[in-house]
Amino acid sequence: TINRVIITMKNITSTVIGVGILVALLFIGWQMYGNTSSDTNLDITVIEQIKKVAKLQTIEMKVATTLKKNKTKKIGRLKIGRRTTTYFAEGTVTAGINLEKMGIDLDKEKNLVTITLPENAVEVSNPTHDNFAISCSHWEKGFVAKFTDGERTKHANEAFANIKTKAEEANIRTKALKQAKAYLSTFVNALGRDIQFN
């Protein structure tokens, strides 16, 4: 049982952006201002190589949640004890754009860069395991029902899976795509060119 969920979000720029996007921008600038070659095969090759090393991470969500689990101790069908444990879990989920899946079309005559970002270009990480602890545990009268190590591991996996699900439900993919478009628009516009997205 999930009792409550707390989500905080921030836009991020990472070292991946610092290296990958810088290279991509230098390439776009070279294409727009310095390249007079008509060899489109070379253009495509360079674009593909850049996309292999560039990744744009845009959104980070820190999610905190609680998870309640019950265990009943039995002899046959007779209940002789019951334990209720509430866990607190906290993790960070990051979403970004895999630029290897991004399409780029450069139209110098129209002064336009067209970028295609398919849905599968948005990638969401598994959550970091920032915290997992028992916040409350009690048992009713009778014999104590204890969770095994295996059961506690299973509870932890469930809690962190729930964290990723909650980030997805909070539209982390849509927010990441929106932020990526804003970043890319700023960069391309700074080069004096228009941009559109497909």
Disulfide bonds with the S-S distance in Angstrom:
none
